[in-house]
Amino acid sequence: MNLQALAQLVPPLHGCTLCAHSMERDGVRHCYAPAVREVFGVQPVNVIRASSEACGPGASHMHMHTWGAIA
């Protein structure tokens, strides 16, 4: 599978959908990451994930509950 085909299968900002710091508010997904919220307040994820903003395109503040789980 090439990268273009894969991109069609994964919705934009999918990491934010899985992140423990995100939540829907008025039909728009917002970022509640503590480090982001402290500086920028609660913002829509498309704003936070812009290349010049808090989380950036690499989702640097992403956290998933399962990352702390012990198998």
Biotite code that builds the C-alpha atoms (Angstrom):
import biotite.structure as struc

atoms = struc.array([
    struc.Atom([0.000, 0.000, 0.000], chain_id="A", res_id=1, res_name="MET", atom_name="CA", element="C"),
    struc.Atom([1.440, 3.375, -0.926], chain_id="A", res_id=2, res_name="ASN", atom_name="CA", element="C"),
    struc.Atom([1.362, 6.460, 1.283], chain_id="A", res_id=3, res_name="LEU", atom_name="CA", element="C"),
    struc.Atom([-1.365, 8.184, -0.708], chain_id="A", res_id=4, res_name="GLN", atom_name="CA", element="C"),
    struc.Atom([-3.688, 5.177, -0.387], chain_id="A", res_id=5, res_name="ALA", atom_name="CA", element="C"),
    struc.Atom([-2.972, 4.982, 3.337], chain_id="A", res_id=6, res_name="LEU", atom_name="CA", element="C"),
    struc.Atom([-3.739, 8.678, 3.802], chain_id="A", res_id=7, res_name="ALA", atom_name="CA", element="C"),
    struc.Atom([-7.210, 8.101, 2.376], chain_id="A", res_id=8, res_name="GLN", atom_name="CA", element="C"),
    struc.Atom([-7.918, 5.453, 5.029], chain_id="A", res_id=9, res_name="LEU", atom_name="CA", element="C"),
    struc.Atom([-6.862, 7.557, 8.033], chain_id="A", res_id=10, res_name="VAL", atom_name="CA", element="C"),
    struc.Atom([-8.927, 10.677, 8.714], chain_id="A", res_id=11, res_name="PRO", atom_name="CA", element="C"),
    struc.Atom([-7.112, 13.974, 9.330], chain_id="A", res_id=12, res_name="PRO", atom_name="CA", element="C"),
    struc.Atom([-5.933, 14.515, 12.910], chain_id="A", res_id=13, res_name="LEU", atom_name="CA", element="C"),
    struc.Atom([-6.796, 10.906, 13.780], chain_id="A", res_id=14, res_name="HIS", atom_name="CA", element="C"),
    struc.Atom([-4.207, 10.932, 16.567], chain_id="A", res_id=15, res_name="GLY", atom_name="CA", element="C"),
    struc.Atom([-6.201, 13.639, 18.323], chain_id="A", res_id=16, res_name="CYS", atom_name="CA", element="C"),
    struc.Atom([-9.290, 11.454, 18.147], chain_id="A", res_id=17, res_name="THR", atom_name="CA", element="C"),
    struc.Atom([-7.402, 8.735, 20.045], chain_id="A", res_id=18, res_name="LEU", atom_name="CA", element="C"),
    struc.Atom([-5.638, 11.096, 22.462], chain_id="A", res_id=19, res_name="CYS", atom_name="CA", element="C"),
    struc.Atom([-6.654, 11.153, 26.123], chain_id="A", res_id=20, res_name="ALA", atom_name="CA", element="C"),
    struc.Atom([-6.427, 14.964, 26.080], chain_id="A", res_id=21, res_name="HIS", atom_name="CA", element="C"),
    struc.Atom([-9.109, 15.551, 23.451], chain_id="A", res_id=22, res_name="SER", atom_name="CA", element="C"),
    struc.Atom([-12.854, 15.945, 23.750], chain_id="A", res_id=23, res_name="MET", atom_name="CA", element="C"),
    struc.Atom([-15.737, 17.002, 21.536], chain_id="A", res_id=24, res_name="GLU", atom_name="CA", element="C"),
    struc.Atom([-17.291, 20.346, 22.392], chain_id="A", res_id=25, res_name="ARG", atom_name="CA", element="C"),
    struc.Atom([-20.163, 21.712, 20.298], chain_id="A", res_id=26, res_name="ASP", atom_name="CA", element="C"),
    struc.Atom([-19.358, 19.184, 17.572], chain_id="A", res_id=27, res_name="GLY", atom_name="CA", element="C"),
    struc.Atom([-15.699, 20.245, 17.325], chain_id="A", res_id=28, res_name="VAL", atom_name="CA", element="C"),
    struc.Atom([-12.786, 18.255, 18.807], chain_id="A", res_id=29, res_name="ARG", atom_name="CA", element="C"),
    struc.Atom([-10.773, 20.353, 21.285], chain_id="A", res_id=30, res_name="HIS", atom_name="CA", element="C"),
    struc.Atom([-7.392, 19.799, 22.935], chain_id="A", res_id=31, res_name="CYS", atom_name="CA", element="C"),
    struc.Atom([-7.262, 19.705, 26.731], chain_id="A", res_id=32, res_name="TYR", atom_name="CA", element="C"),
    struc.Atom([-3.565, 18.765, 27.101], chain_id="A", res_id=33, res_name="ALA", atom_name="CA", element="C"),
    struc.Atom([-2.291, 20.442, 30.279], chain_id="A", res_id=34, res_name="PRO", atom_name="CA", element="C"),
    struc.Atom([0.791, 21.979, 28.633], chain_id="A", res_id=35, res_name="ALA", atom_name="CA", element="C"),
    struc.Atom([-1.312, 23.332, 25.770], chain_id="A", res_id=36, res_name="VAL", atom_name="CA", element="C"),
    struc.Atom([-4.173, 24.530, 27.961], chain_id="A", res_id=37, res_name="ARG", atom_name="CA", element="C"),
    struc.Atom([-1.796, 26.392, 30.296], chain_id="A", res_id=38, res_name="GLU", atom_name="CA", element="C"),
    struc.Atom([-0.449, 28.598, 27.502], chain_id="A", res_id=39, res_name="VAL", atom_name="CA", element="C"),
    struc.Atom([-3.150, 28.656, 24.820], chain_id="A", res_id=40, res_name="PHE", atom_name="CA", element="C"),
    struc.Atom([-6.318, 27.687, 26.677], chain_id="A", res_id=41, res_name="GLY", atom_name="CA", element="C"),
    struc.Atom([-8.664, 25.092, 25.245], chain_id="A", res_id=42, res_name="VAL", atom_name="CA", element="C"),
    struc.Atom([-8.475, 25.283, 21.452], chain_id="A", res_id=43, res_name="GLN", atom_name="CA", element="C"),
    struc.Atom([-9.788, 23.197, 18.538], chain_id="A", res_id=44, res_name="PRO", atom_name="CA", element="C"),
    struc.Atom([-7.296, 20.489, 17.552], chain_id="A", res_id=45, res_name="VAL", atom_name="CA", element="C"),
    struc.Atom([-6.937, 21.839, 14.009], chain_id="A", res_id=46, res_name="ASN", atom_name="CA", element="C"),
    struc.Atom([-5.555, 25.057, 15.536], chain_id="A", res_id=47, res_name="VAL", atom_name="CA", element="C"),
    struc.Atom([-3.290, 23.300, 18.046], chain_id="A", res_id=48, res_name="ILE", atom_name="CA", element="C"),
    struc.Atom([-1.903, 20.906, 15.428], chain_id="A", res_id=49, res_name="ARG", atom_name="CA", element="C"),
    struc.Atom([-1.007, 23.647, 12.926], chain_id="A", res_id=50, res_name="ALA", atom_name="CA", element="C"),
    struc.Atom([2.720, 23.621, 12.210], chain_id="A", res_id=51, res_name="SER", atom_name="CA", element="C"),
    struc.Atom([3.466, 26.749, 14.233], chain_id="A", res_id=52, res_name="SER", atom_name="CA", element="C"),
    struc.Atom([1.282, 25.980, 17.235], chain_id="A", res_id=53, res_name="GLU", atom_name="CA", element="C"),
    struc.Atom([1.506, 24.092, 20.530], chain_id="A", res_id=54, res_name="ALA", atom_name="CA", element="C"),
    struc.Atom([1.281, 20.441, 19.541], chain_id="A", res_id=55, res_name="CYS", atom_name="CA", element="C"),
    struc.Atom([2.493, 20.783, 15.970], chain_id="A", res_id=56, res_name="GLY", atom_name="CA", element="C"),
    struc.Atom([2.088, 18.320, 13.128], chain_id="A", res_id=57, res_name="PRO", atom_name="CA", element="C"),
    struc.Atom([3.858, 15.596, 15.131], chain_id="A", res_id=58, res_name="GLY", atom_name="CA", element="C"),
    struc.Atom([1.294, 15.607, 17.982], chain_id="A", res_id=59, res_name="ALA", atom_name="CA", element="C"),
    struc.Atom([3.983, 16.207, 20.605], chain_id="A", res_id=60, res_name="SER", atom_name="CA", element="C"),
    struc.Atom([1.501, 16.285, 23.526], chain_id="A", res_id=61, res_name="HIS", atom_name="CA", element="C"),
    struc.Atom([-0.459, 13.190, 22.488], chain_id="A", res_id=62, res_name="MET", atom_name="CA", element="C"),
    struc.Atom([-1.165, 10.721, 25.279], chain_id="A", res_id=63, res_name="HIS", atom_name="CA", element="C"),
    struc.Atom([-3.089, 7.470, 25.266], chain_id="A", res_id=64, res_name="MET", atom_name="CA", element="C"),
    struc.Atom([-4.302, 5.725, 28.426], chain_id="A", res_id=65, res_name="HIS", atom_name="CA", element="C"),
    struc.Atom([-3.038, 2.371, 27.148], chain_id="A", res_id=66, res_name="THR", atom_name="CA", element="C"),
    struc.Atom([0.563, 3.650, 27.083], chain_id="A", res_id=67, res_name="TRP", atom_name="CA", element="C"),
    struc.Atom([0.601, 3.437, 30.870], chain_id="A", res_id=68, res_name="GLY", atom_name="CA", element="C"),
    struc.Atom([-1.054, 0.013, 31.013], chain_id="A", res_id=69, res_name="ALA", atom_name="CA", element="C"),
    struc.Atom([0.929, -2.986, 32.237], chain_id="A", res_id=70, res_name="ILE", atom_name="CA", element="C"),
    struc.Atom([0.322, -6.254, 30.408], chain_id="A", res_id=71, res_name="ALA", atom_name="CA", element="C"),
])
